[in-house]
C-alpha cells in the first residue's frame, strides 16, 4: 500500500499529508528571500486552516445538519 492509496482511504491521512506538504513549502518560502513571501505564507496558512476545519472538525457534517449528538 502506497502513501497515496492510504490517503485516499482515510480523509485524516490525506489531510495530514496535505499539511506536511504545505509545511514543507512554507519552510522553503520562509528560508529564501522571495518577493511577496508574506502573501504566499498567508495564503498557505489559510489553506492549512481550511484543511484542518474540513477534515478534523467535520465542517461538512455540521453544514448538512447530520452531526451526531
Phi and psi restraints in degrees (value plus and minus 20) as a CYANA .aco file:
   2 UNK   PHI    -109.1   -69.1
   2 UNK   PSI     150.7   190.7
   3 UNK   PHI     -82.7   -42.7
   3 UNK   PSI     -63.0   -23.0
   4 UNK   PHI     -88.2   -48.2
   4 UNK   PSI     -55.2   -15.2
   5 UNK   PHI     -85.6   -45.6
   5 UNK   PSI     -64.8   -24.8
   6 UNK   PHI     -88.5   -48.5
   6 UNK   PSI     -50.8   -10.8
   7 UNK   PHI     -88.3   -48.3
   7 UNK   PSI     -54.4   -14.4
   8 UNK   PHI     -87.7   -47.7
   8 UNK   PSI     -51.5   -11.5
   9 UNK   PHI     -99.2   -59.2
   9 UNK   PSI     -44.7    -4.7
  10 UNK   PHI    -151.5  -111.5
  10 UNK   PSI      95.1   135.1
  11 UNK   PHI     -80.7   -40.7
  11 UNK   PSI     -52.2   -12.2
  12 UNK   PHI     -84.7   -44.7
  12 UNK   PSI     -62.0   -22.0
  13 UNK   PHI     -87.9   -47.9
  13 UNK   PSI     -57.4   -17.4
  14 UNK   PHI     -83.0   -43.0
  14 UNK   PSI     -60.7   -20.7
  15 UNK   PHI     -85.5   -45.5
  15 UNK   PSI     -62.3   -22.3
  16 UNK   PHI     -83.9   -43.9
  16 UNK   PSI     -59.0   -19.0
  17 UNK   PHI     -84.4   -44.4
  17 UNK   PSI     -64.1   -24.1
  18 UNK   PHI     -82.5   -42.5
  18 UNK   PSI     -62.5   -22.5
  19 UNK   PHI     -85.0   -45.0
  19 UNK   PSI     -57.9   -17.9
  20 UNK   PHI     -85.2   -45.2
  20 UNK   PSI     -63.4   -23.4
  21 UNK   PHI     -84.7   -44.7
  21 UNK   PSI     -65.3   -25.3
  22 UNK   PHI     -84.0   -44.0
  22 UNK   PSI     -55.8   -15.8
  23 UNK   PHI     -85.4   -45.4
  23 UNK   PSI     -59.3   -19.3
  24 UNK   PHI     -82.6   -42.6
  24 UNK   PSI     -61.9   -21.9
  25 UNK   PHI     -83.8   -43.8
  25 UNK   PSI     -61.6   -21.6
  26 UNK   PHI     -79.0   -39.0
  26 UNK   PSI     -62.4   -22.4
  27 UNK   PHI     -81.5   -41.5
  27 UNK   PSI     -64.1   -24.1
  28 UNK   PHI     -85.7   -45.7
  28 UNK   PSI     -65.4   -25.4
  29 UNK   PHI     -84.8   -44.8
  29 UNK   PSI     -62.5   -22.5
  30 UNK   PHI     -87.5   -47.5
  30 UNK   PSI     -46.7    -6.7
  31 UNK   PHI    -106.9   -66.9
  31 UNK   PSI     -23.9    16.1
  32 UNK   PHI    -140.7  -100.7
  32 UNK   PSI     138.9   178.9
  33 UNK   PHI    -110.9   -70.9
  33 UNK   PSI      66.6   106.6
  34 UNK   PHI    -129.5   -89.5
  34 UNK   PSI     112.6   152.6
  35 UNK   PHI     -86.5   -46.5
  35 UNK   PSI     110.6   150.6
  36 UNK   PHI      60.8   100.8
  36 UNK   PSI      -0.6    39.4
  37 UNK   PHI     -81.4   -41.4
  37 UNK   PSI     -58.3   -18.3
  38 UNK   PHI     -80.9   -40.9
  38 UNK   PSI     -63.8   -23.8
  39 UNK   PHI     -84.6   -44.6
  39 UNK   PSI     -62.3   -22.3
  40 UNK   PHI     -85.2   -45.2
  40 UNK   PSI     -63.1   -23.1
  41 UNK   PHI     -86.5   -46.5
  41 UNK   PSI     -56.1   -16.1
  42 UNK   PHI     -85.5   -45.5
  42 UNK   PSI     -63.2   -23.2
  43 UNK   PHI     -82.1   -42.1
  43 UNK   PSI     -63.3   -23.3
  44 UNK   PHI     -83.2   -43.2
  44 UNK   PSI     -60.3   -20.3
  45 UNK   PHI     -82.5   -42.5
  45 UNK   PSI     -59.3   -19.3
  46 UNK   PHI     -86.7   -46.7
  46 UNK   PSI     -61.4   -21.4
  47 UNK   PHI     -84.4   -44.4
  47 UNK   PSI     -62.7   -22.7
  48 UNK   PHI     -83.3   -43.3
  48 UNK   PSI     -59.5   -19.5
  49 UNK   PHI     -83.4   -43.4
  49 UNK   PSI     -60.8   -20.8
  50 UNK   PHI     -84.5   -44.5
  50 UNK   PSI     -60.9   -20.9
  51 UNK   PHI     -80.3   -40.3
  51 UNK   PSI     -64.3   -24.3
  52 UNK   PHI     -84.8   -44.8
  52 UNK   PSI     -65.2   -25.2
  53 UNK   PHI     -83.5   -43.5
  53 UNK   PSI     -64.5   -24.5
  54 UNK   PHI     -90.6   -50.6
  54 UNK   PSI     -65.8   -25.8
  55 UNK   PHI    -102.1   -62.1
  55 UNK   PSI     -62.0   -22.0
  56 UNK   PHI    -123.2   -83.2
  56 UNK   PSI     -39.8     0.2
  57 UNK   PHI    -124.6   -84.6
  57 UNK   PSI     -16.0    24.0
  58 UNK   PHI      32.2    72.2
  58 UNK   PSI      29.9    69.9
  59 UNK   PHI     -80.6   -40.6
  59 UNK   PSI     -57.5   -17.5
  60 UNK   PHI     -81.3   -41.3
  60 UNK   PSI     -60.8   -20.8
  61 UNK   PHI     -86.4   -46.4
  61 UNK   PSI     -57.9   -17.9
  62 UNK   PHI     -86.3   -46.3
  62 UNK   PSI     -63.3   -23.3
  63 UNK   PHI     -89.9   -49.9
  63 UNK   PSI     -51.6   -11.6
  64 UNK   PHI     -97.4   -57.4
  64 UNK   PSI     -41.0    -1.0
  65 UNK   PHI      64.4   104.4
  65 UNK   PSI      -0.4    39.6
  66 UNK   PHI    -126.9   -86.9
  66 UNK   PSI      13.5    53.5
  67 UNK   PHI     -92.1   -52.1
  67 UNK   PSI     119.1   159.1
  68 UNK   PHI     -99.0   -59.0
  68 UNK   PSI     106.2   146.2
